[in-house]
């Protein structure tokens, strides 16, 4: 890893978690999901991956429930491995997964075409800062090698930063959706 990037990412994670928590307390819960749902309406029938929100993560569940097509959520297969995706519905039985995320107890394994990606911070270039495990970066690299994918960062507008420190393995987002609208990265 480039000298200093790990330290810069760690410092940014701490500040980003605080900014996200403040936004989570301030922003009306349904507004962000409404913007996301409007964007997803153009992708009916495609396999969508969302996520089960934890802590102060922005909640994609209303948009996921409204999606007209198969929906799945990520399941951590193991440290250093890409994510797998299990079919989800609003009435799916859930169980505790690794790192405290709730995951479907059963269901088909799917391969998403569109991914709603959680994050701590993002920049206008389309880079995101996650929790540091590299799960989404490995997964997006693997999926993109198989064909086009649409990676949608989902965040509060307050999570935007000037620049996310970037490593060679970091995968960019195609769009970022916030309560203020959709951002197209300027790459």
Residue frames as a rotation matrix with the C-alpha (Angstrom) as fourth column:
UNK 1
0.586 0.811 0.000 0.00
0.811 -0.586 0.000 0.00
0.000 0.000 -1.000 0.00
UNK 2
0.103 -0.526 0.844 1.30
0.379 -0.764 -0.522 3.46
0.919 0.374 0.121 -0.84
UNK 3
-0.634 -0.472 -0.612 2.98
0.734 -0.121 -0.668 5.05
0.242 -0.873 0.423 2.15
UNK 4
-0.966 0.210 -0.153 0.48
-0.098 -0.841 -0.532 7.09
-0.241 -0.499 0.833 4.14
UNK 5
-0.535 0.824 -0.189 -2.73
-0.427 -0.070 0.902 6.04
0.729 0.563 0.389 2.38
UNK 6
-0.209 0.460 -0.863 -3.76
0.637 0.734 0.237 3.67
0.742 -0.500 -0.446 5.18
UNK 7
-0.668 -0.098 -0.737 -3.32
0.694 -0.439 -0.571 6.43
-0.268 -0.893 0.362 7.75
UNK 8
-0.925 0.345 -0.162 -5.22
-0.378 -0.881 0.284 8.97
-0.045 0.324 0.945 5.64
UNK 9
-0.372 0.820 -0.435 -8.05
-0.124 0.420 0.899 6.49
0.920 0.388 -0.054 5.06
UNK 10
-0.339 0.212 -0.916 -8.26
0.856 0.473 -0.207 5.70
0.390 -0.855 -0.342 8.78
UNK 11
-0.849 -0.002 -0.529 -8.50
0.290 -0.837 -0.463 9.40
-0.442 -0.546 0.712 9.69
UNK 12
-0.780 0.586 -0.218 -11.08
-0.557 -0.493 0.668 10.01
0.285 0.643 0.711 6.98
UNK 13
-0.407 0.640 -0.652 -13.15
0.365 0.768 0.527 7.01
0.838 -0.023 -0.546 8.16
UNK 14
-0.553 0.152 -0.819 -13.42
0.821 -0.070 -0.567 8.49
-0.144 -0.986 -0.086 11.64
UNK 15
-0.832 0.224 -0.508 -14.50
-0.196 -0.975 -0.109 11.92
-0.519 0.009 0.855 10.35
UNK 16
-0.727 0.559 -0.399 -16.84
-0.437 0.072 0.897 10.36
0.530 0.826 0.192 7.77
UNK 17
-0.499 0.554 -0.667 -18.62
0.690 0.720 0.082 8.21
0.525 -0.419 -0.741 10.37
UNK 18
-0.593 0.249 -0.766 -19.32
0.544 -0.576 -0.610 11.34
-0.593 -0.778 0.206 12.43
UNK 19
-0.816 0.289 -0.501 -20.58
-0.514 -0.758 0.401 13.28
-0.264 0.585 0.767 9.37
UNK 20
-0.662 0.588 -0.465 -22.81
-0.050 0.584 0.810 10.37
0.748 0.560 -0.358 8.35
UNK 21
-0.516 0.468 -0.718 -24.27
0.851 0.372 -0.370 10.08
0.094 -0.802 -0.590 11.87
UNK 22
-0.692 0.256 -0.675 -25.12
0.064 -0.909 -0.411 13.80
-0.719 -0.328 0.613 11.89
UNK 23
-0.760 0.406 -0.508 -26.78
-0.631 -0.270 0.728 13.54
0.159 0.873 0.461 8.46
UNK 24
-0.689 0.487 -0.537 -28.66
0.357 0.873 0.334 10.40
0.631 0.038 -0.775 9.50
UNK 25
-0.525 0.468 -0.711 -30.21
0.761 -0.116 -0.638 12.32
-0.381 -0.876 -0.295 12.41
UNK 26
-0.578 0.186 -0.794 -31.10
-0.144 -0.982 -0.125 15.31
-0.803 0.042 0.595 10.22
UNK 27
-0.808 0.197 -0.556 -32.34
-0.580 -0.096 0.809 13.97
0.107 0.976 0.192 6.85
UNK 28
0.171 0.949 0.265 -35.92
-0.894 0.263 -0.364 12.71
-0.415 -0.174 0.893 6.46
UNK 29
-0.272 -0.387 0.881 -35.72
-0.231 0.915 0.330 8.90
-0.934 -0.114 -0.338 6.06
UNK 30
0.344 0.540 0.768 -37.78
0.507 0.582 -0.636 8.54
-0.790 0.608 -0.073 2.86
UNK 31
0.714 0.001 -0.700 -36.30
-0.424 -0.795 -0.434 11.32
-0.556 0.607 -0.567 0.74
UNK 32
-0.319 -0.922 -0.219 -33.10
-0.810 0.146 0.568 9.52
-0.492 0.359 -0.793 -0.24
UNK 33
-0.584 0.166 0.795 -34.95
0.241 0.970 -0.025 6.27
-0.775 0.177 -0.607 -0.97
UNK 34
0.574 0.812 -0.112 -37.36
0.189 -0.264 -0.946 8.23
-0.797 0.522 -0.304 -3.21
UNK 35
0.376 -0.529 -0.761 -34.47
-0.846 -0.530 -0.049 9.55
-0.378 0.663 -0.647 -5.33
UNK 36
-0.690 -0.659 0.300 -32.95
-0.520 0.739 0.428 6.06
-0.503 0.139 -0.853 -5.50
UNK 37
-0.200 0.715 0.670 -36.30
0.352 0.691 -0.632 4.49
-0.914 0.110 -0.390 -6.41
UNK 38
0.706 0.437 -0.557 -36.81
-0.283 -0.546 -0.788 6.95
-0.649 0.714 -0.262 -9.28
UNK 39
-0.100 -0.837 -0.538 -33.40
-0.965 -0.049 0.257 6.03
-0.242 0.545 -0.803 -10.69
UNK 40
-0.778 -0.238 0.581 -34.04
-0.233 0.969 0.084 2.30
-0.583 -0.070 -0.809 -10.32
UNK 41
0.265 0.959 0.097 -37.40
-0.152 0.141 -0.978 2.54
-0.952 0.245 0.183 -12.15
UNK 42
0.450 -0.170 -0.877 -35.40
-0.883 -0.228 -0.409 2.73
-0.131 0.959 -0.253 -15.40
UNK 43
-0.569 -0.765 -0.302 -33.85
-0.774 0.622 -0.119 -0.67
0.278 0.166 -0.946 -14.60
UNK 44
0.285 0.772 0.569 -36.94
-0.846 0.482 -0.230 -2.83
-0.452 -0.415 0.790 -14.06
UNK 45
0.953 0.184 -0.243 -36.30
-0.274 0.865 -0.420 -6.52
0.133 0.466 0.875 -14.56
UNK 46
0.152 -0.971 -0.182 -32.57
-0.285 0.133 -0.949 -6.32
0.946 0.196 -0.257 -13.88
UNK 47
0.454 -0.077 -0.888 -31.03
0.733 0.599 0.323 -8.10
0.507 -0.797 0.328 -10.88
UNK 48
0.368 -0.205 0.907 -30.47
-0.357 -0.932 -0.066 -5.52
0.858 -0.300 -0.416 -8.14
UNK 49
-0.088 -0.407 -0.909 -28.22
0.830 0.474 -0.293 -5.86
0.550 -0.781 0.296 -5.13
UNK 50
0.561 0.224 0.797 -28.99
-0.259 -0.867 0.426 -3.66
0.786 -0.446 -0.428 -2.16
UNK 51
-0.611 -0.705 -0.361 -27.84
0.154 0.341 -0.927 -3.99
0.777 -0.622 -0.100 1.42
UNK 52
0.471 0.685 -0.556 -29.23
0.700 0.094 0.708 -4.28
0.537 -0.723 -0.435 4.92
UNK 53
0.242 -0.427 0.871 -28.42
-0.204 -0.900 -0.385 -0.94
0.949 -0.085 -0.305 6.60
UNK 54
0.249 -0.279 -0.928 -26.36
0.905 0.407 0.121 -0.94
0.344 -0.870 0.354 9.78
UNK 55
-0.453 -0.438 -0.777 -25.66
0.767 -0.635 -0.090 1.84
-0.454 -0.637 0.624 12.26
UNK 56
0.023 0.456 -0.890 -26.21
-0.027 -0.889 -0.457 5.19
-0.999 0.035 -0.008 10.50
UNK 57
-0.894 -0.306 0.328 -26.07
0.288 0.171 0.942 3.86
-0.344 0.937 -0.065 6.92
UNK 58
-0.515 0.716 -0.471 -28.63
-0.813 -0.582 0.004 5.38
-0.272 0.384 0.882 4.62
UNK 59
-0.341 0.495 0.799 -31.60
-0.112 0.823 -0.557 3.01
-0.933 -0.280 -0.225 4.19
UNK 60
-0.799 0.018 -0.601 -32.15
-0.600 -0.076 0.796 1.54
-0.031 0.997 0.072 0.70
UNK 61
-0.843 0.397 0.363 -34.88
0.266 0.894 -0.360 -0.93
-0.467 -0.207 -0.859 1.78
UNK 62
0.125 0.951 -0.281 -37.90
-0.053 -0.277 -0.960 1.05
-0.991 0.135 0.016 0.47
UNK 63
0.127 -0.144 -0.982 -36.30
-0.948 -0.310 -0.077 1.34
-0.293 0.940 -0.175 -2.98
UNK 64
-0.886 -0.459 -0.063 -35.28
-0.461 0.861 0.216 -2.32
-0.045 0.220 -0.974 -2.91
UNK 65
-0.561 0.741 0.368 -38.82
0.251 0.576 -0.778 -3.40
-0.789 -0.344 -0.510 -1.97
UNK 66
0.373 0.750 -0.546 -40.27
-0.280 -0.470 -0.837 -1.34
-0.884 0.465 0.035 -4.82
UNK 67
-0.512 -0.662 -0.547 -37.85
-0.726 -0.006 0.687 -2.66
-0.458 0.750 -0.477 -7.47
UNK 68
0.676 0.735 -0.047 -39.58
-0.603 0.515 -0.609 -4.57
-0.423 0.441 0.792 -10.25
UNK 69
0.417 -0.577 -0.702 -37.18
-0.454 0.537 -0.711 -7.45
0.787 0.615 -0.038 -10.62
UNK 70
0.576 -0.250 -0.778 -35.02
0.611 0.765 0.206 -9.81
0.543 -0.594 0.593 -8.58
UNK 71
0.528 -0.405 0.746 -33.35
-0.629 -0.777 0.024 -8.29
0.571 -0.482 -0.665 -5.52
UNK 72
0.520 -0.436 -0.734 -30.45
0.607 0.794 -0.041 -9.69
0.601 -0.424 0.678 -3.51
UNK 73
0.869 -0.329 0.369 -28.18
-0.486 -0.703 0.519 -8.61
0.089 -0.630 -0.771 -0.67
UNK 74
0.088 -0.937 -0.338 -24.47
-0.577 0.229 -0.784 -9.23
0.812 0.264 -0.520 -0.09
UNK 75
0.996 0.042 0.082 -23.21
-0.090 0.622 0.778 -12.07
-0.018 -0.782 0.623 2.04
UNK 76
0.225 -0.973 0.050 -19.60
-0.974 -0.227 -0.022 -12.11
0.033 -0.043 -0.999 3.21
UNK 77
0.810 0.044 -0.584 -18.13
-0.199 0.958 -0.205 -15.46
0.551 0.283 0.785 2.16
UNK 78
0.632 -0.650 -0.422 -14.86
0.761 0.418 0.496 -14.95
-0.146 -0.635 0.759 4.02
UNK 79
0.517 -0.530 -0.672 -11.99
-0.086 -0.813 0.575 -12.55
-0.852 -0.240 -0.466 4.63
UNK 80
-0.474 -0.814 -0.335 -10.29
-0.349 -0.176 0.921 -11.55
-0.809 0.553 -0.201 1.38
UNK 81
-0.666 0.311 0.678 -13.07
0.669 0.652 0.359 -13.00
-0.330 0.692 -0.642 -0.82
UNK 82
-0.849 0.488 0.204 -15.59
-0.239 -0.699 0.674 -11.26
0.472 0.523 0.710 -3.10
UNK 83
-0.510 0.775 0.373 -19.14
-0.649 -0.062 -0.758 -10.95
-0.565 -0.629 0.535 -1.82
UNK 84
-0.868 0.475 0.144 -21.85
0.467 0.686 0.557 -13.44
0.166 0.551 -0.818 -2.76
UNK 85
-0.764 0.641 0.077 -25.46
-0.642 -0.766 0.005 -12.31
0.062 -0.046 0.997 -3.21
UNK 86
-0.849 0.528 0.013 -28.52
0.506 0.819 -0.270 -14.06
-0.154 -0.222 -0.963 -1.79
UNK 87
-0.418 0.806 0.420 -32.07
0.361 -0.277 0.891 -13.40
0.834 0.524 -0.175 -2.97
UNK 88
-0.910 0.140 -0.389 -34.00
0.313 -0.381 -0.870 -11.01
-0.270 -0.914 0.303 -0.70
UNK 89
-0.218 0.867 0.447 -37.61
0.401 -0.338 0.852 -9.88
0.890 0.365 -0.274 -0.32
UNK 90
-0.279 0.116 0.953 -39.22
-0.640 -0.763 -0.095 -7.69
0.716 -0.637 0.287 2.35
UNK 91
0.648 0.604 0.464 -40.61
-0.749 0.396 0.531 -10.79
0.137 -0.692 0.709 4.08
UNK 92
0.259 -0.640 -0.723 -37.40
-0.118 0.722 -0.681 -12.86
0.959 0.262 0.111 3.89
UNK 93
0.971 -0.071 -0.228 -36.31
0.239 0.289 0.927 -14.58
0.001 -0.955 0.298 7.10
UNK 94
0.471 -0.835 0.284 -33.03
-0.417 -0.495 -0.762 -13.00
0.777 0.240 -0.582 8.18
UNK 95
0.802 -0.339 -0.491 -30.16
0.593 0.541 0.596 -14.21
0.064 -0.770 0.635 10.31
UNK 96
0.736 -0.611 -0.291 -27.05
-0.335 -0.703 0.627 -12.60
-0.588 -0.364 -0.722 11.74
UNK 97
0.843 -0.522 0.131 -24.18
0.375 0.394 -0.839 -12.55
0.387 0.756 0.528 9.25
UNK 98
-0.052 -0.951 -0.304 -20.52
0.993 -0.018 -0.115 -11.60
0.104 -0.308 0.946 9.62
UNK 99
-0.879 -0.433 0.199 -19.80
0.397 -0.897 -0.195 -8.11
0.263 -0.093 0.960 11.00
UNK 100
-0.692 0.637 -0.341 -23.39
0.192 -0.293 -0.937 -7.82
-0.696 -0.713 0.081 12.30
UNK 101
-0.672 0.482 -0.562 -25.13
-0.741 -0.440 0.508 -7.50
-0.002 0.757 0.653 8.94
UNK 102
0.000 0.765 0.644 -28.47
-0.325 0.609 -0.723 -9.26
-0.946 -0.209 0.249 8.63
UNK 103
-0.754 -0.256 -0.604 -28.63
-0.654 0.213 0.726 -11.67
-0.057 0.943 -0.328 5.68
UNK 104
0.316 0.895 -0.315 -31.36
-0.898 0.389 0.205 -13.92
0.306 0.218 0.927 4.25
UNK 105
0.014 -0.230 0.973 -31.42
-0.679 0.712 0.178 -17.32
-0.734 -0.663 -0.147 5.94
UNK 106
-0.228 -0.048 0.972 -32.17
0.532 0.831 0.166 -19.01
-0.816 0.555 -0.164 2.61
UNK 107
0.699 0.502 -0.510 -32.79
-0.186 -0.560 -0.807 -18.20
-0.691 0.659 -0.298 -1.03
UNK 108
0.781 -0.367 0.506 -31.17
0.624 0.422 -0.658 -18.43
0.028 0.829 0.558 -4.43
UNK 109
-0.093 -0.865 -0.494 -27.69
0.436 -0.481 0.761 -17.09
-0.895 -0.144 0.422 -5.09
UNK 110
0.832 0.444 0.333 -27.89
0.508 -0.369 -0.778 -14.34
-0.223 0.816 -0.533 -7.73
UNK 111
-0.392 -0.916 0.088 -25.42
0.878 -0.343 0.333 -12.27
-0.275 0.208 0.939 -9.74
UNK 112
0.366 0.633 -0.682 -26.38
0.460 -0.760 -0.459 -8.58
-0.809 -0.145 -0.569 -9.67
UNK 113
0.102 -0.237 0.966 -26.34
0.944 -0.284 -0.169 -6.28
0.315 0.929 0.194 -12.66
UNK 114
0.180 0.036 0.983 -26.93
-0.128 -0.990 0.060 -3.18
0.975 -0.136 -0.174 -10.53
UNK 115
-0.112 -0.294 -0.949 -25.37
0.881 0.413 -0.232 -2.72
0.460 -0.862 0.213 -7.10
UNK 116
0.725 0.251 0.641 -26.40
-0.140 -0.858 0.494 -0.22
0.674 -0.448 -0.587 -4.45
UNK 117
-0.002 -0.879 -0.477 -23.13
0.636 0.368 -0.679 0.30
0.772 -0.304 0.558 -2.58
UNK 118
0.921 0.260 -0.289 -22.96
0.385 -0.503 0.774 1.64
0.056 -0.824 -0.563 0.99
UNK 119
0.039 -0.949 0.313 -20.09
0.614 -0.225 -0.757 3.94
0.788 0.222 0.574 1.93
UNK 120
0.123 -0.111 -0.986 -18.60
0.912 -0.380 0.157 6.24
-0.392 -0.918 0.054 4.52
UNK 121
0.089 -0.159 -0.983 -17.44
-0.162 -0.976 0.143 8.99
-0.983 0.147 -0.113 2.14
UNK 122
0.353 0.001 0.936 -17.37
0.875 0.355 -0.330 9.73
-0.333 0.935 0.124 -1.60
UNK 123
-0.396 -0.449 -0.801 -15.84
0.057 -0.883 0.466 12.25
-0.916 0.139 0.375 -3.94
UNK 124
0.432 0.634 -0.642 -16.89
-0.518 -0.409 -0.752 13.74
-0.739 0.657 0.152 -7.28
UNK 125
-0.448 -0.630 -0.635 -14.48
-0.894 0.296 0.337 11.43
-0.024 0.718 -0.695 -9.14
UNK 126
0.438 0.712 -0.550 -16.69
-0.666 0.667 0.333 8.51
0.604 0.220 0.766 -8.10
UNK 127
-0.467 -0.627 -0.624 -14.41
0.040 0.690 -0.723 7.00
0.884 -0.362 -0.297 -5.49
UNK 128
0.649 0.722 0.239 -15.77
-0.323 -0.023 0.946 5.79
0.689 -0.691 0.218 -2.18
UNK 129
-0.633 -0.712 0.302 -14.38
-0.604 0.211 -0.769 5.07
0.484 -0.669 -0.564 1.22
UNK 130
0.395 0.733 -0.553 -15.76
-0.164 0.649 0.743 1.92
0.904 -0.203 0.376 2.80
UNK 131
0.930 0.046 0.365 -14.96
-0.367 0.089 0.926 0.17
0.010 -0.995 0.100 6.05
UNK 132
0.151 -0.988 0.016 -11.59
-0.970 -0.145 0.196 -1.09
-0.192 -0.045 -0.980 4.85
UNK 133
0.153 -0.061 0.986 -12.25
-0.214 0.972 0.093 -4.76
-0.965 -0.225 0.136 4.11
UNK 134
-0.676 -0.471 -0.566 -12.10
-0.591 -0.112 0.799 -4.35
-0.440 0.875 -0.203 0.33
UNK 135
-0.416 0.554 0.721 -15.19
0.339 0.830 -0.443 -6.53
-0.844 0.060 -0.533 -0.18
UNK 136
0.655 0.735 -0.173 -16.94
0.129 -0.335 -0.933 -4.23
-0.744 0.589 -0.314 -2.68
UNK 137
0.192 -0.651 -0.735 -13.72
-0.872 -0.457 0.176 -3.47
-0.451 0.607 -0.655 -4.57
UNK 138
-0.795 -0.473 0.380 -12.96
-0.301 0.852 0.429 -7.19
-0.526 0.227 -0.819 -5.08
UNK 139
-0.164 0.838 0.520 -16.58
0.489 0.527 -0.695 -7.87
-0.857 0.140 -0.497 -5.96
UNK 140
0.669 0.416 -0.615 -16.92
-0.243 -0.660 -0.711 -5.03
-0.702 0.625 -0.341 -8.48
UNK 141
-0.251 -0.828 -0.501 -13.63
-0.874 -0.029 0.486 -6.00
-0.417 0.560 -0.716 -10.15
UNK 142
-0.804 -0.034 0.593 -14.83
0.063 0.988 0.142 -9.61
-0.591 0.152 -0.793 -10.50
UNK 143
0.154 0.962 0.223 -18.30
0.506 0.117 -0.854 -8.68
-0.848 0.245 -0.469 -11.75
UNK 144
0.544 0.023 -0.839 -17.04
-0.508 -0.787 -0.350 -6.04
-0.668 0.616 -0.416 -14.19
UNK 145
-0.609 -0.789 -0.085 -14.64
-0.599 0.387 0.701 -8.59
-0.520 0.478 -0.708 -15.67
UNK 146
-0.623 0.465 0.629 -17.75
0.510 0.851 -0.124 -10.62
-0.593 0.244 -0.768 -16.61
UNK 147
-0.245 0.563 0.789 -19.63
0.845 -0.275 0.458 -7.72
0.475 0.779 -0.409 -18.19
UNK 148
-0.549 0.034 0.835 -21.07
-0.096 -0.995 -0.023 -4.26
0.830 -0.093 0.549 -17.57
UNK 149
-0.130 0.492 -0.861 -22.36
0.973 0.228 -0.016 -3.48
0.189 -0.840 -0.509 -14.07
UNK 150
0.101 0.222 0.970 -23.88
0.039 -0.975 0.219 -0.32
0.994 0.016 -0.108 -12.65
UNK 151
-0.312 -0.290 -0.905 -22.44
0.902 0.209 -0.378 0.56
0.299 -0.934 0.197 -9.24
UNK 152
0.266 0.541 0.798 -24.55
0.142 -0.841 0.522 3.15
0.953 -0.026 -0.301 -7.41
UNK 153
-0.826 -0.470 -0.310 -23.07
0.411 -0.126 -0.903 4.74
0.386 -0.873 0.297 -4.32
UNK 154
0.279 0.948 0.153 -25.86
0.408 -0.262 0.875 5.55
0.869 -0.181 -0.459 -1.88
UNK 155
-0.516 -0.587 -0.624 -25.13
0.842 -0.212 -0.497 8.21
0.160 -0.781 0.603 0.70
UNK 156
0.612 0.551 -0.567 -26.17
0.646 -0.762 -0.044 11.42
-0.456 -0.339 -0.823 2.36
UNK 157
0.744 -0.315 0.589 -24.95
0.297 -0.633 -0.714 14.54
0.598 0.707 -0.377 0.55
UNK 158
0.789 -0.414 0.453 -23.03
-0.613 -0.574 0.543 15.42
0.036 -0.706 -0.707 3.74
UNK 159
0.667 -0.549 0.504 -20.78
0.192 0.780 0.595 12.39
-0.720 -0.300 0.626 3.13
UNK 160
0.814 -0.386 0.433 -19.10
0.427 -0.106 -0.898 14.07
0.393 0.916 0.078 0.16
UNK 161
0.475 -0.761 -0.441 -15.42
0.318 -0.319 0.893 14.91
-0.820 -0.564 0.091 0.62
UNK 162
0.424 -0.393 -0.816 -12.92
-0.732 -0.679 -0.053 16.74
-0.533 0.620 -0.576 -1.55
UNK 163
0.119 -0.446 -0.887 -10.90
-0.780 0.511 -0.361 13.61
0.614 0.735 -0.287 -2.40
UNK 164
0.913 0.116 0.392 -10.92
-0.321 0.796 0.512 10.02
-0.252 -0.594 0.764 -1.21
UNK 165
-0.157 -0.988 0.000 -7.39
-0.845 0.134 0.518 8.55
-0.511 0.081 -0.856 -0.97
UNK 166
0.797 0.510 -0.323 -7.21
-0.597 0.585 -0.549 5.99
-0.091 0.631 0.771 -3.78
UNK 167
-0.208 -0.791 0.575 -5.27
-0.413 0.604 0.682 2.76
-0.886 -0.096 -0.453 -4.18
UNK 168
-0.792 -0.210 -0.573 -4.81
-0.610 0.216 0.763 0.76
-0.036 0.953 -0.300 -7.37
UNK 169
-0.899 0.426 -0.107 -7.47
0.417 0.904 0.096 -1.78
0.137 0.042 -0.990 -6.29
UNK 170
-0.535 0.735 -0.417 -10.20
0.074 -0.451 -0.889 0.81
-0.841 -0.507 0.187 -5.55
UNK 171
-0.583 0.454 0.674 -13.16
0.811 0.274 0.517 0.49
0.050 0.848 -0.528 -7.90
UNK 172
-0.971 0.230 -0.065 -15.01
-0.226 -0.972 -0.058 3.69
-0.077 -0.042 0.996 -8.90
UNK 173
-0.272 0.957 0.100 -18.76
0.402 0.208 -0.892 4.17
-0.874 -0.202 -0.441 -8.68
UNK 174
-0.574 0.153 0.805 -20.81
0.802 -0.093 0.590 4.87
0.166 0.984 -0.069 -11.82
UNK 175
-0.010 0.611 0.791 -23.28
0.022 -0.791 0.612 7.17
1.000 0.023 -0.006 -10.04
UNK 176
-0.906 -0.131 -0.402 -23.81
0.401 0.032 -0.915 8.49
0.132 -0.991 0.024 -6.52
UNK 177
-0.034 0.970 0.241 -27.35
0.349 -0.214 0.912 8.92
0.937 0.114 -0.331 -5.21
UNK 178
-0.922 -0.175 -0.345 -28.08
0.384 -0.312 -0.869 11.30
0.045 -0.934 0.355 -2.34
UNK 179
-0.072 0.939 -0.336 -31.17
0.828 -0.132 -0.545 13.01
-0.556 -0.318 -0.768 -0.97
UNK 180
-0.021 -0.013 -1.000 -30.13
-0.191 -0.982 0.017 16.05
-0.981 0.191 0.019 -3.03
UNK 181
0.706 0.328 -0.627 -30.06
-0.661 -0.010 -0.750 14.14
-0.252 0.945 0.210 -6.32
UNK 182
0.813 -0.401 0.423 -27.90
0.482 0.870 -0.103 11.98
-0.327 0.288 0.900 -8.56
UNK 183
0.426 -0.781 -0.457 -24.22
-0.616 -0.620 0.486 12.78
-0.662 0.075 -0.745 -9.10
UNK 184
0.962 -0.257 0.094 -22.41
0.236 0.610 -0.756 11.64
0.137 0.750 0.647 -12.24
UNK 185
0.431 -0.868 -0.245 -18.70
0.406 -0.056 0.912 11.31
-0.806 -0.493 0.329 -11.43
UNK 186
0.871 -0.175 -0.459 -16.38
-0.444 -0.679 -0.584 13.47
-0.210 0.713 -0.670 -13.45
UNK 187
0.874 -0.434 0.221 -13.73
0.449 0.893 -0.023 10.75
-0.188 0.119 0.975 -13.46
